[in-house]
Amino acid sequence: MDYTTLGRTGLRVSVAGLGCGGFSRLGLGTGGDETGAIAIVRGAIELGVNLFDTAAAYGTESVLGKAIKTVPRDQIVICTKAPFRWSTGRADPAGIVASLDESLRQLDLDCIDVYQLHGVAPEHYDHALNELAPVLLREREKGKFRFLGISETAPNDLDHDTLHQAAQDKVWDVCMVGFSMMHQNARTRVFPQTRTHGLGTLLMFAVRNIFSQPGRLAATLKELAEDGQVAADLADDPLGFLIHPGGASSVIDAAYRYVRHEPGVDVVLFGTGKPDHLKTNIDSLLKPPLPEADHRRLGELFGHLVGVGLDAPHLTRAGQVR
Ligand SMILES: NC(=O)c1ccc[n+]([C@@H]2O[C@H](COP(=O)([O-])OP(=O)(O)OC[C@H]3O[C@@H](n4cnc5c(N)ncnc54)[C@H](OP(=O)(O)O)[C@@H]3O)[C@@H](O)[C@H]2O)c1
């Protein structure tokens, strides 16, 4: 495993972080059981992963807590998030304390390393900053968590307005941002700010359905070509040019390597319920960057797209392109 520093938190973290949410939820979202989920977490630890991201909404705090029970506390970094309703501006700010306490109980921990607001839309950012953060910072004084974080709602915030602003405010030490081969604009909208202000970054959406579901990539590119957003000849084998000796071994390998080496990215989160995916994803994240010519071509072909490939499984739309 390779390790890096999570921005100004100073935490030493693995460059590969296990996401306990997403579509898999450690396999619990795809028919797996608690024993399998615990095995995924323990398998990740054996491979050197020391950062885990969960949330009240995922239903995996308790299983994560059980899986890390025997690991010395200072060797692991646990990130979790408040329930979504506190990111909508509608819930009583004081009530977030009970949610924080419940996360501590579910995880069976005395202290969370990074406590985050979950998916804060731009229109609710001021509420998060002015109403929620002060309540949470008082709890931090009591030792309930170490660092405050904020995640964006990528499909509803295509230009990263929340994080663009959050990076400049002093209260957030960590942020979670969406970035991928098909949604590259965090390169200009987020990473310059997080690097300047020292926020740690957790990366999400490197691989969503667009790369993991067979046929989804070709269908998306076909729609984009029909819409004049990409060249028509890309639709048949859109990313085939990335796979060659000296290049990527698969589209998913390319997707993880693409985000991993982006300046400003600290930890790449990936979610899985499958032991073989756990291993291959970590292998990809530890490989060198894609060849420079391939990286450049990805920018030329897709750098103008915004919001492509962020969709959830039940949606059929290709994504939103501007
Ligand atoms: N706003 C937020 O705060 C927010 C939003 C989204 C995500 N997140 C965080 O980010 C983490 C990562 O989420 P994500 O949205 O980036 O997506 P993800 O959950 O990592 O999605 C990856 C999908 O691809 C599959 N997959 C993984 N490795 C694969 C491989 N090698 N080959 C084929 N399929 C593979 C997974 O299913 P298998 O089980 O089949 O591997 C999963 O369905 C989440 O767990 C969560 O912690 C946060």
The ligand as a MOL file (V3000), in Angstrom:
LIG
                    3D

  0  0  0     0  0            999 V3000
M  V30 BEGIN CTAB
M  V30 COUNTS 48 52 0 0 0
M  V30 BEGIN ATOM
M  V30 1 N -22.2290 12.1370 -1.3340 0
M  V30 2 C -21.5430 11.2040 -0.7050 0
M  V30 3 O -21.1760 11.4180 0.4310 0
M  V30 4 C -21.1850 9.9100 -1.3930 0
M  V30 5 C -21.8330 9.5300 -2.5610 0
M  V30 6 C -21.4270 8.3700 -3.1960 0
M  V30 7 C -20.3980 7.6070 -2.6670 0
M  V30 8 N -19.7660 7.9890 -1.5150 0 CHG=1
M  V30 9 C -18.6640 7.2020 -0.9310 0
M  V30 10 O -17.8010 6.7900 -1.9640 0
M  V30 11 C -17.6810 5.3570 -1.9540 0
M  V30 12 C -17.4850 4.8720 -3.3600 0
M  V30 13 O -18.6950 5.0630 -4.0620 0
M  V30 14 P -18.7700 5.3100 -5.6260 0
M  V30 15 O -20.0100 6.0630 -5.8490 0
M  V30 16 O -17.4830 5.8770 -6.0930 0 CHG=-1
M  V30 17 O -19.0080 3.9330 -6.2700 0
M  V30 18 P -18.7340 2.4850 -5.7900 0
M  V30 19 O -19.6270 2.1050 -4.7200 0
M  V30 20 O -17.2750 2.3350 -5.6000 0
M  V30 21 O -19.2290 1.7480 -7.0890 0
M  V30 22 C -18.4810 0.8670 -7.7140 0
M  V30 23 C -19.4460 -0.1210 -8.3500 0
M  V30 24 O -18.7020 -0.8770 -9.2440 0
M  V30 25 C -18.5950 -2.2360 -8.7890 0
M  V30 26 N -17.1800 -2.5620 -8.8490 0
M  V30 27 C -16.2070 -2.2370 -7.9660 0
M  V30 28 N -15.0230 -2.7200 -8.3800 0
M  V30 29 C -15.2620 -3.3790 -9.5350 0
M  V30 30 C -14.4370 -4.0940 -10.4530 0
M  V30 31 N -13.1250 -4.2330 -10.2600 0
M  V30 32 N -15.0260 -4.6450 -11.5410 0
M  V30 33 C -16.3550 -4.5160 -11.7790 0
M  V30 34 N -17.1820 -3.8390 -10.9400 0
M  V30 35 C -16.6480 -3.2700 -9.8410 0
M  V30 36 C -19.1220 -2.2900 -7.3820 0
M  V30 37 O -19.8650 -3.4840 -7.1690 0
M  V30 38 P -19.2300 -4.8940 -6.7210 0
M  V30 39 O -19.7800 -5.1570 -5.3570 0
M  V30 40 O -19.7620 -5.8180 -7.7770 0
M  V30 41 O -17.7600 -4.8010 -6.7560 0
M  V30 42 C -20.0230 -1.0470 -7.3240 0
M  V30 43 O -21.3290 -1.3740 -7.7310 0
M  V30 44 C -18.9610 4.8790 -1.2860 0
M  V30 45 O -18.8370 3.6040 -0.7290 0
M  V30 46 C -19.1290 5.9360 -0.2250 0
M  V30 47 O -18.2850 5.6400 0.8540 0
M  V30 48 C -20.1670 9.1280 -0.8680 0
M  V30 END ATOM
M  V30 BEGIN BOND
M  V30 1 1 1 2
M  V30 2 2 2 3
M  V30 3 1 2 4
M  V30 4 1 4 5
M  V30 5 2 4 48
M  V30 6 2 5 6
M  V30 7 1 6 7
M  V30 8 2 7 8
M  V30 9 1 8 9
M  V30 10 1 8 48
M  V30 11 1 9 10
M  V30 12 1 9 46
M  V30 13 1 10 11
M  V30 14 1 11 12
M  V30 15 1 11 44
M  V30 16 1 12 13
M  V30 17 1 13 14
M  V30 18 2 14 15
M  V30 19 1 14 16
M  V30 20 1 14 17
M  V30 21 1 17 18
M  V30 22 2 18 19
M  V30 23 1 18 20
M  V30 24 1 18 21
M  V30 25 1 21 22
M  V30 26 1 22 23
M  V30 27 1 23 24
M  V30 28 1 23 42
M  V30 29 1 24 25
M  V30 30 1 25 26
M  V30 31 1 25 36
M  V30 32 1 26 27
M  V30 33 1 26 35
M  V30 34 2 27 28
M  V30 35 1 28 29
M  V30 36 1 29 30
M  V30 37 2 29 35
M  V30 38 1 30 31
M  V30 39 2 30 32
M  V30 40 1 32 33
M  V30 41 2 33 34
M  V30 42 1 34 35
M  V30 43 1 36 37
M  V30 44 1 36 42
M  V30 45 1 37 38
M  V30 46 2 38 39
M  V30 47 1 38 40
M  V30 48 1 38 41
M  V30 49 1 42 43
M  V30 50 1 44 45
M  V30 51 1 44 46
M  V30 52 1 46 47
M  V30 END BOND
M  V30 END CTAB
M  END
